[in-house]
Every structure is written in C-alpha cells, then in structure tokens.
Amino acid sequence: MTIATEHKNPAAPKVSLKNKFAFAAGDIFGGGSFNIINFLFVPFLTLTVGIKMYWVGIILLISKFWDGLIDPFIGQISDAKKYNRFGKRRYFMLIFAPILIVALILLFFPWNLITNSQPLKIILTIIVYLFYATTQSFILIPYYSLGSEMSADFMERTNINSIRLAFSIASSVICVAVPGMIAGPEKGPISYIVMAAVFGTFFCIAVLITALFAREQIKSPPVTRKISLKEFFKPLKLKTYRYYLAMQMCSSMGMAVMSSYFFTYVDFWLRSGSYVNTLVYGADRFPIATVAAAVMFAAQIFALPLYFSLIKKKSKTFAYRTGAVIWTVLAMCLFFMPSQQFTLIEGNLNIISQTPNGVIFVLAFLLGLGIGGAVLVPHTLFGDVCDAGELYFGERQEGAFSGLSNFINTTAQALGLAVASWIIGFSGYIETVYTQPNSALYFEKVYKTLGKNSWIPIEQPQSALLAIRIVMGFLPLIIMGIGFAVSLKYKLTRDKQKEIMDCVKLDKNSDEYIQKREELITFLKETK
C-alpha cells in the first residue's frame, strides 16, 4: 500500500511565531462564536423571540444534526482540493469569511419584530441556523484540518495548538463579556442585530488573517474518495480515533450544556431578584453572570501552562482526567449554591441573603481551570490521531477525520442540549409572553418599556429552578465521568507517535517499513 502524502521537510522544522499567530487567529471565530451562541442564544430565543423552551431543544437538535451531517462531506471536499497559493484548506476560509457576517446577523435576527406566530418563528429560526451552520462548517472543518498540517513534530504541534487554544479562550472571554453588554432581553430586540453585526465583522477579519498569512508545512496532494456511508464512517475503524472522539465529544457536550444555561442559572437562581429589580423598578443590575462567565474563560488561559506541563511530565490523557475531575466537583457545587433571598420594601429590593460576588468569581475561576484541561487535550490529540490514521489507512485525510469528528461531536451536543432544554422546558419554565399581562405592575413598568406586546418573566417556579440546578450540576458529572473512563483506554503516547511518523517517512518498498508498519498496526488494533 502506498502513502499518498508529501512530507516536505522530514526534519519537521520549527514553525515561526508569526506563523503560529496567523494560524491561531482563525480560532478567534471558533472559540468566540461558540460562546456567543452558547451563552446568548437560548435566552435570546426564549426571553426575546418568545419560543417555548422545549421547542428550543428541537431547534438545536435539528440544526446541530444538520451541522454534523454536512461536516464529513465538507471534509471530503477539502481533502480533494488541489493545493494552490491559499493551500487546500485556507481557500475555503477565504471564500466564506465575508458570508459569515450575514449568517450571524440572520441567526440573531429577532423574528418577533415580524410575527408573533410560534410555528413561523420556529421555522425561520431553523432555516437561518442551517445557513449559519453551513457557513461555519466551510470555515472550521478546513481550519481544524489545517491544524494537523502546520507541523509533523509531536511537541511542536502541541505548542501550536496551545497557542491556538489561548487565542480561542481569549476570544471566548471577550465574546462572553462584551455581547451581553450590547444585547439582552431587557435591552430590546434591535440590540441583538447590532451585536451580531459587530462580532460578525470581528470574526470575518480573524478568519481572513489565517487564510491569507498562515503557512502549513505538510502539503498533501488531493485525496478523492467516493462519497458514501462507508467512506463517511471509515475513520471509526481506527480504535485510537474512537477513543479520541469520545473524549472530545464529552468535553464539548459538557461545555455546551453548562454555557447554554449558565446565564439562566445565575439570573433566576443565584440572583433571583435581578429581573425584579431591573424590569419592574428600573434599577441597574450588576452583570454578575457576564463577569462570572468571563472569569471562567480567563481561568482557562491561566490553566494552559499547567496542563502543558502535565502533558510533558505525565501524558495528555492524565491532563484530561485532571481537568475532568476538577470540572465535575465544581459543577456539583453549583447545585448546592443557595438562591438569593429578598423582600420588596417600598419599591426597593431588600436583600436578605445571597452568595457573595467574590465566592461566585472564585468558583467560576476554579471551574474554568477544570474546563481548560478537558477542552485543551482533545485539540492536541487530533494531529496525533491523524498521524495514526495515515499509517493505518495508507493516506493522510485530515478532512475526513475532522468532518466525522464534527458530525458526531455536534450530534452529541445537540442531544445534550435537547435533553437539558426538555428537562427545563417541561418543568414549568416561563418564556416571554406576547399578550398584554394581567398585572398592572407588569403593564406599567415592563409592557410599555419593551413594547411589541411582550413581557419578560421576572422569576421562575420552583420546579423550573430545580430543573436548572440539575442540568448545571448533574449532567456534567455524568458526561465527564464517561470521558474520564474512556481516557484510561487511550494509549497513543509521545513515543508511539514518533515511531509512527518515523515509519511513514521510510521507503514504502523497504522491508524495514513493511515490518515496522505491521507492528504499529497491531498496536493500534490492540490498544485498549
């Protein structure tokens, strides 16, 4: 069997810092957009557009399933592209970067400005989400494939991906803190259009920087494969890939669930009087949820050197398990955190008891430290798994690996988010109502202010609050527990990866290559 990959520099030269930064810029979009959608989209749909929470689960399930379904095919299109001055991956990023601005604005377009029909709003939301998901995939699938082509060296690749993740986390901090200052249910529907236009432009510029200035070391020729279910799921034959995929799936699913309902948890539980004070009495509220989320992601930047050190001293899977344990312990703390207790005296909110802001920030920081490890490691594993796949299948096909990974990953996220939204939705969660409220207090203070026949609930029933706490505390425990168990089976170490790369560089007709490849294939099949 011949290997169809061209390795330009067998010595794997160092990647310049400028090149690393140019590559990392692309994940400003990957990390930032993920958090804008995860933190703002559910409150946007329920508290502004007025879609029922349990329908939000259906919307996310359909949209993310589509996102995952098209990813392997986009990966195959990327693999089949001929290498030119913009590479075979950066070409797609260059084309779709401007389209991203339009797609993000449509995703956060408040359809309640046009119609109050629940079915029509659901259909329009699904359509624009599919458009956004397609645009996103044509950027991110080639981008993640590019990550394994920046260098062939194990530690150099880990360093590149650590810098990329630092850019991603920095963008996440910005995209958690700033969008909430621009847009929110209490700020009116137009605020979301402004926010989407600003950040769509920001992401477009970041993607263009990678497309125009990043340079890959591994320049693989076109790989054309028949698009079929067999080819679609072909990477799953590699056991090492399956273990990697399970770890990535768990960390991204847990992250999606926690971030999507974090604001809901803080606003309606930890600070249960926040909407009372803001919507009824017109007081300014401290953006505790926004600041805590920003602290959580800032902590992940501080966590990078810690986990990078653990990877060098121990292993990548040890670092993953460390993060998973910290994450689940802190998530359980969220379930037991007390709710804010208050009374209303002469139009003023009188706080009886609440968790101090400082305690919330410390908890968020520690939670971020745990999340950092569980999120970092799968990113650093992808290139290693592609190396194993090159040896195993006889050709390098990052696009196929990346595409299938995204399909299973996004499908798992969709299921996790759907289950969470159904738990909360069927527990009695109250969304925005598009009728004149019965309460005179609501009519005078809220209904007239927000307009468009809408009012935002200032509190939730106890059944919904319990459901929110279960989603925040117990789902991450279950999800990351599975990831922890799978990580114990992953055995592709730094030394084995080096053996694989050394074997790939040998003369394919030599006895040494044939013998060494057979030994490594046996290892990859028996890894458990």
Summary of the structure (lengths in Angstrom):
residues: 528
radius of gyration: 23.9
end to end distance: 26.0
largest distance: 88.5
contacts: 1941
relative contact order: 0.16
helix: 73%
strand: 3%
